[in-house]
């Protein structure tokens, strides 16, 4: 999943006031179980619901660090969908207040970390 949201994360107060776009990429390692053979959504991750969970976290919880935001998302996805064995969540911030020219800053968190 590669999702885009407008939110207000960052260390600086200006980031909280102005907000900016954030991109979230979630790679989910899923135990498909019977759903793979039955082709029924009830036995696996419903990606519409996963998107809503990500959107809620990104747009309602302010974090100073995108690392913390990525961990919040990964933990929530794993808690909400028992089929997810490992969630790798990348958060990209294209308008980071960094002196210099860059496309974006990004961080990836894997949960559980030993998974």
C-alpha positions as CSV (number, residue, x, y, z in Angstrom):
1,X,0.0,0.0,0.0
2,X,1.3,3.4,-0.8
3,X,-0.9,6.1,0.7
4,X,-0.8,9.9,0.9
5,X,-2.1,12.2,3.6
6,X,-2.0,15.8,4.8
7,X,-0.9,15.9,8.4
8,X,1.1,18.0,10.9
9,X,4.0,15.9,12.1
10,X,7.5,17.2,12.9
11,X,9.7,18.7,15.5
12,X,9.1,22.4,14.6
13,X,6.0,24.3,15.6
14,X,5.8,25.6,12.0
15,X,5.3,22.1,10.8
16,X,2.4,21.7,13.2
17,X,0.9,25.0,12.1
18,X,1.3,24.6,8.3
19,X,1.2,20.8,7.8
20,X,2.3,19.0,4.8
21,X,1.9,15.8,2.8
22,X,3.2,12.5,4.1
23,X,3.4,9.2,2.2
24,X,3.1,5.9,3.9
25,X,4.1,2.6,2.4
26,X,3.0,-0.5,4.2
27,X,4.4,-3.9,3.2
28,X,2.5,-6.6,5.0
29,X,3.8,-10.1,5.4
30,X,0.5,-12.0,5.7
31,X,-0.3,-15.6,6.7
32,X,-3.0,-16.2,4.1
33,X,-4.3,-19.5,5.6
34,X,-7.5,-20.8,4.2
35,X,-8.3,-17.4,2.6
36,X,-5.7,-18.1,-0.1
37,X,-7.6,-21.2,-1.2
38,X,-11.1,-20.0,-0.4
39,X,-10.6,-16.5,-2.0
40,X,-12.7,-15.0,0.8
41,X,-11.8,-11.6,2.3
42,X,-13.0,-12.7,5.8
43,X,-9.9,-14.8,6.3
44,X,-7.3,-12.2,5.5
45,X,-6.4,-8.5,5.7
46,X,-9.1,-6.2,4.3
47,X,-7.0,-3.5,2.7
48,X,-9.7,-0.9,2.8
49,X,-9.9,-1.3,6.6
50,X,-6.1,-1.2,6.8
51,X,-6.0,2.1,4.8
52,X,-8.6,3.6,7.2
53,X,-6.5,2.5,10.2
54,X,-3.4,4.1,8.7
55,X,-5.3,7.3,7.7
56,X,-6.7,7.6,11.3
57,X,-3.2,7.4,12.9
58,X,-1.5,9.7,10.4
59,X,-4.2,12.4,10.5
60,X,-5.2,12.4,14.2
61,X,-2.0,11.7,16.2
62,X,0.8,14.3,16.0
63,X,4.3,12.9,16.3
64,X,7.6,14.8,16.3
65,X,9.5,11.9,14.6
66,X,8.4,10.0,11.5
67,X,10.1,6.9,13.1
68,X,7.5,7.0,15.9
69,X,4.7,7.5,13.4
70,X,5.8,4.5,11.4
71,X,6.0,2.4,14.6
72,X,2.5,3.5,15.6
73,X,1.2,2.4,12.2
74,X,3.0,-1.0,12.2
75,X,1.9,-1.9,15.7
76,X,-1.7,-0.9,15.0
77,X,-1.9,-2.9,11.8
78,X,-0.4,-6.0,13.5
79,X,-2.8,-5.6,16.4
80,X,-5.8,-5.1,14.2
81,X,-5.2,-7.9,11.7
82,X,-3.9,-11.2,13.3
83,X,-3.0,-12.5,9.8
84,X,-0.2,-9.9,9.6
85,X,3.0,-11.6,10.8
86,X,5.3,-8.6,10.0
87,X,4.5,-5.1,9.0
88,X,7.2,-2.9,7.3
89,X,6.1,0.7,7.3
90,X,7.9,3.5,5.5
91,X,7.0,7.1,6.1
92,X,8.2,9.7,3.6
93,X,8.3,13.4,4.3
94,X,8.9,15.4,1.1
95,X,9.0,18.8,2.7
96,X,11.4,18.2,5.6
97,X,13.0,21.3,7.0
98,X,16.5,20.4,5.9
99,X,18.9,22.9,4.5
100,X,19.5,21.6,1.1
101,X,17.8,20.1,-2.0
102,X,16.2,16.7,-1.5
103,X,13.3,14.7,-2.7
104,X,12.2,13.5,0.7
105,X,13.4,12.0,4.0
106,X,12.1,8.6,4.9
107,X,12.3,6.0,7.5
108,X,11.2,2.3,7.7
109,X,10.2,0.5,10.8
110,X,9.6,-3.3,11.0
111,X,7.2,-4.7,13.6
112,X,7.7,-7.0,15.3
113,X,11.3,-6.0,15.1
114,X,12.5,-9.6,15.3
115,X,9.9,-10.8,12.8
